[in-house]
Amino acid sequence: MTAPRPTRRQLLGTGAWGTVAALLGGPVVVGCTGPQPPPAPDPLEPVARRAEADARTAEAVAAAHPTLAAATEALAADRRAHAGAVRAELRRVRPGPAATSAPATPSIRPPAVPTDPAAARDELDGSLRAAQDQAAALVGPAPGHRAGLLASIAACCASHRVVLP
Amino acid sequence: MTAAAPRPGSPDATIVAALQAALATEHAAVWAYGVVAAFAADRRDAAVAEATATHRSRRDATERLLSDAGVDPVPAEPGYRVPVPVTDPVSAVQLAVTVETDTAQVWRAVIERSSATGVRSAALEALTGAAVRATRWRAVLEDTPPTVPFPGRP
């Protein structure tokens, strides 16, 4: 393995992902007598699932509470856009039908929405904070283009929180 | 950004260029918020002051980061051209939206080019702050929606 010079490595930050790749690469080399282990789950998968869940919740809140409709419809659209962008990245890395989980289907029951608008609003705020934290935590070790995508998702979730009525 | 990385011997040119672009944009932001302050409605004073202080401290931290890496930080320009003439409170807030949009872009570019932990976390904080302020300013303008799905994406 030819390691880059430390200074360059530090600034480019290939360290963490390089290590993961090396670990994942290990069994392929030594495990030629047995079946190949399934690939490790992509850390972006939960980001896509949370974005899809948030979009469904925001749509349900928009339908149930007219006072929250404008903000939550915009939120639903943005979280759908996040899910789409993350799914595209997942497909890019692992093409093929097995690479992605099934997208949300209409048969999924709409999420339960609190009857009190203030409670519904607070629940969305909590979801957005969790989504921001989830994306932000993955920025550090991610390769460049992924880090940019995750950072934008975190920033978008933060900005929705300040305009929830 | 205050926790500067140990002095690198030869910082990567792409990362230095991204940080210099971010610094140049922060210089411009500090200048532009002076124009915003002059024309914005009085009730925006606190938000304008807070934004100005944030950009000033981000500018100073970026200068320090570059200096610590042995790079000469780009200086501020003597003056800047605003994209639209600022003549009243509405155009002042429009300029603030432009400033924050530009700022978000340069910090996302830094995130994409450097994964040094300190640089990335500071850049994420800068991007998030810019996205939040842009959203607040768009809400003042009653833009619908006041949010964008991917702040900082060119």
Interface residues (C-beta under 8 A of the other chain):
Chain A: T7 R8 Q10 L11 L12 G13 T14 A16 A70 A71 A74 L75 A77 D78 A81 H82 A85 Q132 A136 V139 G140 P141 A142 P143 G144 H145 A147 G148 L149 A151 S152 I153 A154 A155 C156 A158 S159 H160 V162 V163
Chain B: A5 P6 P8 G9 S10 P11 D12 I15 A104 R108 A109 I111 E112 R113 S114 S115 A116 T117 V119 R120 S121 A123 L124 L127 T128 A130 A131 V132 A134 T135 R136 A139 T144 P145 P146 T147 V148 P149 F150 P151 G152 R153
